[in-house]
Amino acid sequence: MEYRKRIIVGSRQSPLAKAQVNIFLKSLKIIFGATFFNKVEQKFFKTSGDKFLEKKISTIGNKGLFTKEIDEAQLNFKIDIGVHSLKDLPTKLPEGLIIGAVLKRDNPNDLIMTRDKVKLKDLKKNAVVGTSSIRRAVQLKKLRPDIELKEIRGNIETRINKLKNGKFDAIILAYAGLKRLKIKDHYEKIDIKEMIPSPGQGVIAIVIRKHDNLLSFLKRLNDQKTSIESKCERNFLSALDGSCKTPIGALARLELKNKSKILFHYMAATSDGKKFIKDKTYFDIDNYCKMSFNLGKKIKKML
């Protein structure tokens, strides 16, 4: 398929966002060839979420904090494609924008990086653990009520430096981010049974304008398995009115042996963690959108 127009790709200024743009461009190269790069420009933006690093995310807005400036650039035709971490995208995109494709998911697990190179259960008593995620914080307190949770912001490298400088005994990060940045520091993956990831964690989403003819062009990049799984997670999130203020975890896995079933791990809680729900269930592949949304509505009533 030939695409003659010049394409401007936009994302955040962080090293991780730039690494994700490179992953997207490599995917394009595999399908459309190296000469295609002559048609691509890149623009990087400092988003609202990057500007207020001294404040808790939950106090300054919702998931759109990390996409607002990029969305506006797209709607004003300054860029054509937005490359995002899917977990940063609100369940309702601004009018006129849609997710055109999702790339094959990386490992969705969270991980713990510690100064003593130990697992979560082996952290010293009353250890200081850094996270900016209310989802991680609530689940951590269930696993280790003794630990002291402390807000940490900034990009991945900044957080790792704060750990090395002794400001924290441990920090919690997403495995996919470290992999994409090729960071080799010692860490331990946290089992899904212990900490359910954020909906969409490990997925790179490609956002385009609704009626742009790029849609048919990008369909060749879309990973069908990732698309089904992430729709489950985002439908569940949508029904719960999920934002940065709500602790919600979700992970869907299309069964390899039984392709008609999706295994769905989920958790949700009140912000103080006093009401806490964590379980797993199965969805039918023919009805997963409705089933995941209805589960979210049911859990919302329970909270």
Helices and strands as residue ranges (DSSP letters): E 7-12, H 15-32, G 34-39, E 40-45, H 48-51, H 57-60, G 63-66, H 68-75, E 81-85, G 86-88, E 97-102, E 110-114, G 120-122, E 128-130, H 134-143, E 148-150, H 156-164, E 170-174, H 175-180, E 188-189, E 204-209, H 214-218, G 219-221, H 224-239, E 248-254, E 261-269, E 276-284, H 288-302
